């Protein structure tokens, strides 16, 4: 049996420290993360505003992206960044020479701008100079550079607004390479389009395509990733397959020969996640370890030396990893505890450890998401109650909305780590009841966060068993 005590904090500041990272991404020479409070952080090179902080100064520690909230996913291109909001819209910032910000012009922006005419988006991906989005109807949309057909709309004309990728439906995942794009269908097949000089489309040719073509001999795929000039996929048996450019070994098959059809990465099983960099690749095993292969001139393989490897090698001293990300010559990993680790090139601070020194072993990103947030009380709701009290298995959180609101209702632990998402949607007047199964948390102190736009209310919740 659990007992709940709900305390309303009025006319006082409530501070959350050590907020955790929830997702990560790498740009060419910058890095990105989403914090558990749904804000974004960026660090590294900022010459065209890719950090989104309103200026052009680089930073070797994480800085908060301006005027962004409600973020669920983030992605990096070469010199631009994109973020997905919990309302299904997309924001972008940084370089815009080819329209990769998708806002109808070609002007760079050092603060986030909204991508035009996109809604219902479930995930995003960044290419070198183009961007991708997957809609909730299974269609794919793209914008930016299109010289090699990487927008997939049957033309080679750049677009500064989203265009639909031709003849693709039932898509469940997308990935951006340098100048090519990838999509995973719900039947486990993989489709690719764009540049193909090294065989990164995987269809047995080296001919570019401005419409999607099926990757040869692949089925049962569960995850995909794009490197700058190579592509990766995980099969449902936990093996990894790769194709494209292989001069430095990013295909991981023990050779340095390009392949325009998928080849199996050597000696890897039990893989749950993959990512590609410029000429290196990363994978997470189901035991939480990370493996890397390919070019290693800056230590981006993270194994304590700078020797390239044509086969996977374990990244040093990393465990409990849930996700990885690749930059041009640096790598990132997200740990189960919400900390982020980085290794490789660091000339512009892309490792985020407050130095500009390269590292061939993982270093912890400094002060990531460690924030103090003064939460201003707003009259978003007129009442909030939890009942029954005590409860046996679930409880009802009821409230009275003054007006229709696009809200997010979440529960955090005392460290600021998200433990439950109760609602992230438009609630109309009269829709005033959320059921929460409190069996998903242990006894302790929690905070119920009610977010509407930029307005926050926080309730302190004590759960005892």
PLY file of the C-alpha trace (Angstrom):
ply
format ascii 1.0
element vertex 465
property float x
property float y
property float z
element edge 464
property int vertex1
property int vertex2
end_header
0.00 0.00 0.00
1.28 3.45 -0.90
0.47 6.78 0.68
0.79 10.10 -1.17
1.37 13.53 0.29
0.97 16.34 -2.20
2.48 19.70 -1.31
1.84 22.78 -3.45
4.81 25.12 -3.67
3.58 28.71 -3.81
5.46 32.00 -4.18
8.84 30.33 -3.85
11.56 29.07 -6.11
12.01 25.36 -6.64
15.45 24.25 -7.85
16.30 21.10 -9.78
19.98 20.16 -9.80
21.75 17.45 -11.79
19.06 17.10 -14.41
19.96 14.13 -16.59
20.52 13.81 -20.32
17.93 11.75 -22.16
19.26 11.72 -25.72
22.41 12.75 -27.59
23.57 13.57 -31.11
26.74 14.61 -32.86
27.24 17.28 -35.49
30.46 17.50 -37.46
32.33 19.52 -34.81
29.59 20.11 -32.24
27.54 17.97 -29.88
23.95 18.03 -28.65
21.86 16.61 -25.83
18.28 16.74 -24.55
17.96 17.09 -20.77
15.32 15.41 -18.64
13.50 18.74 -18.31
13.05 18.70 -22.12
15.48 21.56 -22.74
18.52 21.20 -25.01
22.27 21.67 -24.55
25.00 22.14 -27.16
28.78 22.49 -27.16
31.67 22.75 -29.62
32.09 24.83 -32.78
29.60 27.67 -33.25
30.83 29.60 -36.30
27.40 29.68 -37.98
25.25 29.47 -34.85
24.93 25.69 -34.63
24.87 25.85 -30.82
21.70 27.94 -30.98
22.68 30.30 -28.17
22.24 33.64 -29.92
25.91 34.24 -30.69
28.82 32.70 -32.59
31.18 31.86 -29.74
32.36 28.23 -29.38
31.96 26.50 -26.03
33.88 23.59 -24.53
31.17 23.03 -21.95
27.44 22.51 -22.56
25.34 25.66 -22.96
21.57 25.85 -23.11
19.98 26.29 -26.53
17.91 29.47 -26.55
14.13 29.48 -26.22
13.64 25.72 -26.56
11.35 23.67 -24.34
9.34 20.51 -24.69
12.11 18.85 -26.72
12.04 15.07 -27.16
14.72 14.41 -29.80
17.72 16.28 -31.19
19.92 15.75 -34.25
23.04 17.31 -35.69
24.04 18.01 -39.27
27.45 19.24 -40.35
26.90 22.84 -39.27
23.22 22.87 -38.31
21.04 21.34 -35.62
17.41 20.26 -35.46
15.08 19.44 -32.58
11.68 17.77 -32.31
9.13 19.22 -29.90
6.52 17.21 -28.03
3.79 18.84 -30.12
5.20 17.22 -33.29
6.75 20.39 -34.72
10.44 20.85 -35.55
12.95 23.61 -34.81
16.32 24.17 -36.51
19.31 26.51 -36.24
22.79 27.08 -37.65
23.96 27.07 -41.26
21.28 27.47 -43.91
23.11 27.88 -47.22
21.07 25.10 -48.79
17.83 25.60 -46.86
18.61 22.93 -44.26
16.73 24.92 -41.59
13.55 24.45 -43.62
12.01 27.80 -42.79
11.57 29.11 -46.32
14.78 31.12 -46.65
18.53 30.55 -46.83
19.63 32.77 -43.96
21.61 31.21 -41.11
20.20 31.53 -37.59
21.97 31.36 -34.24
18.67 30.73 -32.47
16.05 28.07 -33.24
13.50 28.77 -36.00
10.45 26.69 -36.83
10.59 24.37 -39.83
7.76 25.31 -42.17
4.55 23.33 -42.52
5.58 20.26 -40.53
3.35 18.63 -37.93
2.78 15.16 -36.56
6.51 14.42 -36.66
7.74 11.45 -34.61
11.49 11.50 -35.27
14.17 13.54 -37.06
17.62 13.04 -38.56
20.39 15.24 -39.89
22.59 14.83 -42.96
25.60 16.96 -43.85
23.55 19.79 -45.38
20.05 18.33 -45.37
17.47 17.34 -42.79
14.88 14.58 -42.50
11.65 14.02 -40.59
9.35 11.03 -40.16
5.64 11.75 -39.89
3.12 9.79 -37.84
1.54 8.53 -41.06
4.77 6.74 -42.03
5.84 9.23 -44.69
9.26 10.90 -44.84
9.98 14.57 -45.48
13.29 16.23 -46.34
14.78 19.67 -46.96
18.12 21.33 -47.71
20.86 20.32 -50.14
19.82 17.99 -52.95
22.73 17.92 -55.39
22.98 14.13 -55.17
19.24 13.52 -54.73
19.42 13.19 -50.93
15.94 14.70 -50.57
14.54 11.75 -52.49
11.79 13.65 -54.30
12.83 12.80 -57.85
14.79 16.02 -58.43
18.25 17.40 -57.70
16.97 20.82 -56.70
17.63 22.16 -53.19
14.59 23.02 -51.08
14.34 25.40 -48.12
10.99 23.92 -47.12
10.15 20.25 -46.50
9.30 18.08 -49.51
7.94 14.56 -49.37
10.28 11.70 -50.20
8.85 9.84 -53.19
7.04 6.51 -52.92
7.88 5.76 -49.29
5.27 4.59 -46.79
5.10 2.52 -43.62
8.47 3.89 -42.48
9.46 3.33 -38.84
12.96 4.89 -38.70
15.15 7.30 -40.67
18.85 8.18 -40.76
20.98 10.79 -42.46
24.37 10.16 -44.03
26.60 12.87 -45.42
24.87 13.26 -48.77
22.61 10.23 -48.65
19.56 9.21 -46.64
18.14 5.97 -45.23
14.74 4.68 -44.14
13.56 1.49 -42.43
10.17 0.04 -43.39
7.89 -1.85 -41.04
8.64 -5.03 -42.99
12.31 -4.89 -41.97
13.65 -3.73 -45.35
15.93 -0.72 -45.81
15.68 1.97 -48.48
18.27 4.58 -49.45
18.70 7.56 -51.78
21.23 10.25 -52.65
24.98 10.01 -53.22
26.30 6.56 -54.09
29.87 6.99 -55.37
31.19 4.52 -52.76
28.12 2.28 -52.71
26.45 3.78 -49.64
22.97 3.09 -51.09
23.77 -0.61 -50.93
21.88 -1.59 -54.07
24.78 -3.16 -55.96
25.59 -0.05 -58.01
27.58 3.14 -57.58
24.98 5.35 -59.25
23.31 8.19 -57.36
19.54 8.02 -57.00
17.10 10.88 -56.33
14.37 8.41 -55.38
14.54 5.60 -52.79
16.05 2.27 -53.85
15.99 -0.92 -51.81
19.20 -1.97 -50.09
20.15 -5.41 -51.40
19.85 -8.65 -49.41
18.75 -7.03 -46.15
15.73 -8.18 -44.17
14.76 -8.36 -40.53
16.41 -5.01 -39.82
15.63 -3.28 -36.53
17.88 -0.19 -36.62
19.76 1.93 -39.18
22.44 4.62 -39.13
24.35 6.75 -41.59
27.99 7.69 -41.60
29.30 10.42 -43.85
30.00 7.99 -46.68
28.84 4.64 -45.32
25.67 3.07 -43.92
24.89 0.64 -41.09
22.05 -1.66 -40.04
21.27 -4.00 -37.13
19.44 -7.27 -37.82
16.94 -8.88 -35.48
19.60 -11.45 -34.59
21.84 -8.70 -33.16
24.38 -8.73 -36.00
25.54 -5.55 -37.76
25.80 -4.98 -41.50
27.55 -2.12 -43.30
28.13 -0.83 -46.84
29.77 2.07 -48.65
33.16 3.75 -48.20
35.74 1.62 -46.41
39.20 3.14 -46.90
39.78 3.39 -43.13
37.69 0.38 -42.15
34.30 1.84 -41.08
32.57 -1.26 -42.53
34.31 -3.34 -39.87
34.73 -6.48 -41.99
38.49 -6.74 -41.73
39.23 -5.05 -45.07
39.59 -1.54 -46.48
37.62 -2.27 -49.66
34.43 -0.34 -50.43
31.25 -2.38 -50.83
28.04 -1.45 -52.68
26.16 -4.28 -50.97
25.90 -4.97 -47.23
28.73 -6.93 -45.58
28.67 -8.28 -42.05
30.69 -6.46 -39.40
33.12 -8.94 -37.90
32.50 -10.64 -34.56
29.65 -8.45 -33.35
26.51 -9.94 -31.80
23.94 -8.78 -29.32
23.96 -5.24 -30.72
21.14 -2.88 -29.73
22.24 0.48 -31.20
24.59 1.80 -33.89
25.92 5.12 -35.17
28.31 6.33 -37.84
30.85 9.14 -37.96
32.93 10.44 -40.86
35.02 7.27 -41.23
34.30 5.38 -38.02
31.40 3.43 -36.59
29.98 2.72 -33.13
27.79 0.02 -31.62
26.22 -0.68 -28.22
25.99 -4.29 -27.03
23.18 -5.64 -24.89
25.64 -5.79 -21.97
26.03 -1.98 -22.07
29.52 -1.97 -23.58
30.50 0.09 -26.65
32.49 -1.10 -29.67
34.10 1.04 -32.36
35.98 0.57 -35.63
37.44 2.58 -38.50
39.60 5.71 -38.51
41.21 6.63 -35.20
43.57 9.53 -35.89
42.01 11.61 -33.11
41.16 8.77 -30.74
37.53 8.51 -31.87
37.56 4.74 -31.27
38.15 5.42 -27.57
40.38 2.40 -26.98
43.44 4.23 -25.64
45.43 4.53 -28.86
45.24 6.29 -32.22
45.54 3.27 -34.50
42.77 2.63 -37.00
41.01 -0.71 -36.80
39.32 -2.70 -39.57
37.38 -4.70 -36.97
35.46 -3.66 -33.83
37.44 -2.90 -30.67
35.95 -2.21 -27.21
35.82 1.40 -26.05
37.80 1.70 -22.83
36.15 1.72 -19.41
32.56 2.24 -20.53
29.62 0.28 -19.20
25.92 0.78 -18.73
25.64 2.61 -22.06
22.23 2.96 -23.69
22.98 5.10 -26.78
25.88 6.39 -28.88
26.40 9.22 -31.35
29.10 10.01 -33.88
30.56 13.31 -35.01
33.13 13.90 -37.71
36.06 12.74 -35.57
34.53 12.44 -32.11
32.13 10.07 -30.40
29.53 10.29 -27.64
27.84 7.81 -25.32
24.84 8.15 -23.01
24.97 6.15 -19.78
21.94 4.72 -17.98
22.50 7.24 -15.16
22.05 10.17 -17.56
25.72 11.12 -17.78
27.34 11.62 -21.19
30.86 10.58 -22.15
32.89 11.70 -25.16
36.19 10.95 -26.88
38.15 11.86 -30.01
38.85 15.27 -31.56
38.32 18.29 -29.34
39.82 21.30 -31.08
36.60 23.30 -30.65
35.45 21.78 -27.36
33.16 19.15 -28.89
33.97 16.72 -26.05
32.45 19.18 -23.56
34.98 18.52 -20.81
36.05 22.17 -20.40
39.26 21.58 -22.40
40.24 21.61 -26.05
42.44 18.53 -25.76
41.71 15.42 -27.82
41.22 12.21 -25.87
41.52 8.59 -27.00
39.59 7.39 -23.95
36.16 8.55 -22.79
35.92 11.71 -20.68
32.77 12.88 -18.94
30.94 15.84 -20.42
31.16 18.58 -17.80
28.10 19.91 -15.96
25.70 18.58 -18.56
22.11 19.43 -17.66
23.22 20.52 -14.18
20.88 23.44 -13.90
19.08 25.46 -11.31
15.61 26.30 -12.49
13.51 28.86 -10.67
9.98 27.81 -11.43
7.51 30.67 -11.61
4.02 29.80 -10.48
1.32 30.55 -13.04
-2.44 30.30 -12.96
-2.50 27.42 -15.44
-4.83 25.34 -13.33
-7.26 26.20 -10.59
-6.86 22.97 -8.62
-4.88 19.75 -8.57
-5.68 16.70 -6.49
-4.49 13.11 -6.14
-6.82 10.34 -4.96
-7.45 7.85 -3.47
-5.05 8.37 -0.62
-3.68 5.89 0.32
-3.88 3.77 -2.83
-3.26 0.16 -3.76
-2.12 0.15 -7.38
-2.99 3.33 -9.29
-4.01 6.86 -8.54
-5.95 9.55 -10.35
-4.43 12.98 -10.82
-7.27 15.42 -11.38
-7.12 19.09 -12.21
-9.31 21.87 -13.52
-8.00 23.67 -16.60
-8.85 27.34 -16.89
-8.63 27.01 -20.66
-7.48 24.50 -23.27
-3.76 23.93 -22.88
-0.98 22.07 -24.69
0.51 20.48 -21.58
3.22 18.14 -20.42
2.72 16.30 -17.14
5.82 14.47 -15.88
7.27 13.04 -12.68
10.96 13.47 -11.74
13.03 12.04 -8.91
15.06 14.23 -6.56
18.00 14.21 -8.98
15.87 15.62 -11.75
15.71 12.36 -13.71
12.46 11.70 -15.55
10.73 8.61 -14.16
7.28 8.92 -15.72
5.59 10.81 -18.54
1.87 11.09 -17.85
0.77 13.44 -20.64
2.37 15.33 -23.50
-0.53 16.56 -25.59
-3.23 19.15 -26.03
-5.76 18.85 -23.24
-9.03 20.68 -23.66
-11.22 22.19 -20.99
-13.00 19.30 -19.35
-10.22 16.79 -20.05
-9.01 16.90 -16.49
-8.09 13.43 -15.35
-4.88 11.39 -15.68
-4.42 7.88 -14.26
-0.95 7.05 -12.97
0.30 3.60 -11.98
2.56 4.44 -9.07
3.88 0.88 -8.90
6.51 1.99 -11.45
8.44 3.95 -8.80
10.01 3.09 -5.48
9.29 4.83 -2.20
10.81 8.28 -2.04
10.39 11.95 -2.88
9.25 12.90 -6.37
8.20 16.06 -8.16
5.16 16.35 -10.39
5.87 18.91 -13.13
2.98 20.55 -14.95
4.22 22.43 -18.04
2.17 24.61 -20.36
4.18 26.57 -22.91
6.89 28.29 -20.90
4.85 28.16 -17.67
5.65 25.62 -14.98
4.04 24.36 -11.81
5.74 21.82 -9.58
4.22 19.68 -6.85
6.24 17.74 -4.29
5.12 14.12 -4.01
6.19 11.79 -1.21
5.63 8.11 -1.96
5.84 5.62 0.90
5.37 1.85 0.81
0 1
1 2
2 3
3 4
4 5
5 6
6 7
7 8
8 9
9 10
10 11
11 12
12 13
13 14
14 15
15 16
16 17
17 18
18 19
19 20
20 21
21 22
22 23
23 24
24 25
25 26
26 27
27 28
28 29
29 30
30 31
31 32
32 33
33 34
34 35
35 36
36 37
37 38
38 39
39 40
40 41
41 42
42 43
43 44
44 45
45 46
46 47
47 48
48 49
49 50
50 51
51 52
52 53
53 54
54 55
55 56
56 57
57 58
58 59
59 60
60 61
61 62
62 63
63 64
64 65
65 66
66 67
67 68
68 69
69 70
70 71
71 72
72 73
73 74
74 75
75 76
76 77
77 78
78 79
79 80
80 81
81 82
82 83
83 84
84 85
85 86
86 87
87 88
88 89
89 90
90 91
91 92
92 93
93 94
94 95
95 96
96 97
97 98
98 99
99 100
100 101
101 102
102 103
103 104
104 105
105 106
106 107
107 108
108 109
109 110
110 111
111 112
112 113
113 114
114 115
115 116
116 117
117 118
118 119
119 120
120 121
121 122
122 123
123 124
124 125
125 126
126 127
127 128
128 129
129 130
130 131
131 132
132 133
133 134
134 135
135 136
136 137
137 138
138 139
139 140
140 141
141 142
142 143
143 144
144 145
145 146
146 147
147 148
148 149
149 150
150 151
151 152
152 153
153 154
154 155
155 156
156 157
157 158
158 159
159 160
160 161
161 162
162 163
163 164
164 165
165 166
166 167
167 168
168 169
169 170
170 171
171 172
172 173
173 174
174 175
175 176
176 177
177 178
178 179
179 180
180 181
181 182
182 183
183 184
184 185
185 186
186 187
187 188
188 189
189 190
190 191
191 192
192 193
193 194
194 195
195 196
196 197
197 198
198 199
199 200
200 201
201 202
202 203
203 204
204 205
205 206
206 207
207 208
208 209
209 210
210 211
211 212
212 213
213 214
214 215
215 216
216 217
217 218
218 219
219 220
220 221
221 222
222 223
223 224
224 225
225 226
226 227
227 228
228 229
229 230
230 231
231 232
232 233
233 234
234 235
235 236
236 237
237 238
238 239
239 240
240 241
241 242
242 243
243 244
244 245
245 246
246 247
247 248
248 249
249 250
250 251
251 252
252 253
253 254
254 255
255 256
256 257
257 258
258 259
259 260
260 261
261 262
262 263
263 264
264 265
265 266
266 267
267 268
268 269
269 270
270 271
271 272
272 273
273 274
274 275
275 276
276 277
277 278
278 279
279 280
280 281
281 282
282 283
283 284
284 285
285 286
286 287
287 288
288 289
289 290
290 291
291 292
292 293
293 294
294 295
295 296
296 297
297 298
298 299
299 300
300 301
301 302
302 303
303 304
304 305
305 306
306 307
307 308
308 309
309 310
310 311
311 312
312 313
313 314
314 315
315 316
316 317
317 318
318 319
319 320
320 321
321 322
322 323
323 324
324 325
325 326
326 327
327 328
328 329
329 330
330 331
331 332
332 333
333 334
334 335
335 336
336 337
337 338
338 339
339 340
340 341
341 342
342 343
343 344
344 345
345 346
346 347
347 348
348 349
349 350
350 351
351 352
352 353
353 354
354 355
355 356
356 357
357 358
358 359
359 360
360 361
361 362
362 363
363 364
364 365
365 366
366 367
367 368
368 369
369 370
370 371
371 372
372 373
373 374
374 375
375 376
376 377
377 378
378 379
379 380
380 381
381 382
382 383
383 384
384 385
385 386
386 387
387 388
388 389
389 390
390 391
391 392
392 393
393 394
394 395
395 396
396 397
397 398
398 399
399 400
400 401
401 402
402 403
403 404
404 405
405 406
406 407
407 408
408 409
409 410
410 411
411 412
412 413
413 414
414 415
415 416
416 417
417 418
418 419
419 420
420 421
421 422
422 423
423 424
424 425
425 426
426 427
427 428
428 429
429 430
430 431
431 432
432 433
433 434
434 435
435 436
436 437
437 438
438 439
439 440
440 441
441 442
442 443
443 444
444 445
445 446
446 447
447 448
448 449
449 450
450 451
451 452
452 453
453 454
454 455
455 456
456 457
457 458
458 459
459 460
460 461
461 462
462 463
463 464
